[in-house]
């Protein structure tokens, strides 16, 4: 091979080719001579200093070079025509060549021998190309090109407990899953049969040995994994066989497909027994102790090698791999596109078909089979349920599944750990096994959403569980009907506002006997006839009269007549018949019901003198009057037990955080407490309860009343002995004279104050001052005026009063907490709970979504004030109170920004800034979409197109409604060529900031900031000591021990 420079223009530098500026492009460094004819191709090795070339002389030459020279290494001969292309294998020590003799040859670069040849009978090969990353090669021929692989990519592997044995680069390696360490055990490079890569691997834990399939080889692995890789000794046991599998402690089976015999050999590679297969067998797998799984073209057979009998057979074709579960109770058999899960007796449990090739599989520790395809990792339950866990970019070969970690081998033989979410398939398995505790745990701790889960729950008969996942209104409505939850169904029907939904709800309510829901459904669809009949059968005459008026207003003649019949209102019937011109019927109705004057008037109006003849035997059309009215009660129902999930969701957690004891309040903090000093309307106890001392029984006689004129009760005196007579009479009289009444116990309010560290319990006891001290020390409350409604509500709800006689003071009865009245402590009932706060939060959300900003602001302020007194019964509720506090703070700040923006005197610059700041409050997604849309509109209105585009992009990222999304996209299109701002703003969305609650300006990251001691609203340092503008009750920058919502020791 020789390179000639035909453009030598500079003789001073041999081989140089200067351009018009005198620069050199190419310099001939080496001239390699050796081919006898023209060279068609030359390639560099990707890593080594080697060159390979192919020529018309049918030879392939290897060249080596260094910094000073290049020389020929060897020549590869074997092609019978011109060599058109020759390349190095990018990852192995191989050379690939294509020739015009219609063959592609693979050469061993070290041994200089040809390993394999591929022939195309009718086409000559012209070019070869290797994929830069994958194990793929492309060869171009006369009629197109062919893509092929050279070697098997699946690593030979075997798993035992927490150890994985696999072959990589002809080295047997072990990976320990428990410590995530990988050790090389044995090198088989020198003794591996004909240089082929092992296809299968079978491990014997008793003898720590491995058998490789194909032309099988038996290796004893070193037990010491701390040293370097050891070379396999030269006396390796090997033999001919298509598959080798261990069947015992010191026995392994070898399949010979040509003779259809299975030979059982010992570890010395000596046969101990052999037998004919029970049919045409293509492969064998481990089948348990002494057993084999035999793969035939049409079935798999469980075969006992000792008894030589068939234990079980399963009709499935094309099985390529068998994977046993860790407890050996199930086996997964999969072919190219089918997966069968069977029991250990080969009884089929499920059959799954895939459109994409199944690559590998492994069992989860809970009994679920995880398998991989070309593009996905999937799971299969033994009952046949299938789902996708995640997608993969490249095929992987699964080895072990442990919790959320999935261990696998990639095509390069590297161990990879992929994190997965097992919640979905463990949830399904728990439902199948009826492990409802596990189901509830997964629901509480994971985020399972999606139509697949919903459809699965419906299919399995758990619509009440599916109801907890669904957010989509229509589906939620259908699920609520399916599980009979009328409350949720009615809420969803109000959102959907479709006639068919209300009709379906009415039918379900009628089936359950819930007439109130049925009545509301009929009212929504304005089905007046059925409403009238409902009121008739329930005896609701008041509503029947209203229906009569409604029919009159609607001008519905038939409805008026029906309602008058239902009511038995003969006057209305006669009046209606006269109005519609039915004088004969009006006369008949009046005459029959004894309205003689009305009947005479009808005759006179008709110009008749004689009474018409009326048929005899007529009956009055009057319904019987209702005796027992059931209009306010639903129809009686059978009492049924609560479902497991209803009880599970209502279960309580008795854990709670400890509370630090409150510290006394400073006197100065109580100087300004609004009108709290006006206690004329309160009847507060001074802490001492006056008691009435009962008179002693000695000397106390009831006044006798004489009853004259009666027969009397025959209370004749009896001649009984005197009980005071005798020796003990004097002692008894002395004891009565020395009687002392018992000392009164402590006042209940004192017990509440001493037993509780919560401000709400002190308020219930009437100790407002100590409650104020607690709030001041905990969260720095200094303005108690706005809290007066909460104080009064708590105090009034702690007791009920029972009136006796007009001259006696009502009895005061304390209301106690249900969960604590049974224990040692006695604390007052609290009306402000987490549940009530969540209900009020929903009202505030509704007002916010409806654009009622002032109303929503009042509700959120009420929430943030009430949270000071909300009592938690467990730790989770205390955490919810903190979350509610954050939500209320963000909404109050945002709504104040919005109301300031809507003031008439607001300037355009300030309008845009306030709208922009509002978009950075932590709101619900629906509300944030409305805020972004409003900010986008405001910015566009004042020609700040760049800022408007920013808001539009953020809005589109949230997946808004169709109308809102169309508006944002339209704005982006309009501002595409003019993304400028006409007004400079104090706003940078890329620099994180918080909004000052006083000045409503941003405080960017790194700037000094102080917070409210209660709601944690942010402020600039100059506002320290002032009243918080968000909560309105705490001091800015004050210190506190933190809000407590649960007593110390509560669980």
Buried (B, 14 or more C-beta within 10 A) or exposed (E): BEEEEEEBEEEEEEBBBBEEEEEEEEEBEBEBEBBEEEBBBBBBBEEEEBBBBBBBBBBBBBBBBEEEEBEBEEEBEBBEBBBBBBBBBBBBBBBBBBBBBBBBBBBBBEEBEBBEBBEBEEBBBBBBBBEEEEBEBEBBBEEEBBEEEBEEBBBBBBBEEEBBBBBBBBBBBBBBBEEEEBBBBBBBEEBBBEEBBBBBBBBBEEBBBBBBBBBBBBBBBBEEBEEEBBEBEEEBBBBEBBBBBBBBEBBBBBBBBEEEBBBBBEBEBEEEEBEEBBBEBBBBBBBBEBBBBBBBEEBBBBBBBEEEEBBBBBEBEBBEBBBBBBEEEBBBBBBEBBBBBBBBEBEEBBEBEBEEEBBBBBBBEBBBBBBBBEEBBBBBBBEEBBBEBEEBEEBBBBBBBBEEBBBBBBBBBEBBEBEBEBBBBBBBBBBEBEBBEBBBBBBEEBEBEEEBBBEBBBEBEBBBBBBEBBEEBEBBBBBBBBBBBBEBBBBBBBEBEBEEBBBBBBEBBBEBEBBEBBBBBBEBBEBBBBBBBBBBEBBBBEBBBBBBEBBBEEEBBEBBBBBBBBBBBBEBBBBBBBEEEBBEBBBBBBBBBEBEEBBBBBBEEEEEEEEEEEEEEEEEEEBEEBEEEBBEEBEEEEEEEEBBBEEBBEEEEEEBBEBEEBEEBEEEBBEEBEEBEEEEEEEEBEEEEEEEEEEEEEEEEEEEEEEEEEEEEEEEEEEEEEEEEEEEEEEEEEEEEEEEEEEEEEBBBBBBBEBBBBBBBBBBBBBBEBBBBBBBBBBBBBBBEBBBEBBEBBBEBBBEEEEEEEEEEEEEEBBBBEEBBEEEBBBBBBBBBBEBBEEBBEBBBEBBEEEBBEBBBBBBBBBBBBBBBBBBBBBBBBBBBBEBBEBBBBBBBBBBBBEBBEEEEBEBBBBBBBBBBBBBBEBBEBBBBBBBBBBBBBBBEBBBBBBBBBBBEBBBEBEBEEEBBEBBEEBBEBBEEEBEBEBEBEBEEEEEBBBBBBEBBBBEEEEEBBBBBBBBBBBBEEBEEEBBBBBBBBBBBBEBBEBBBBBBEBE
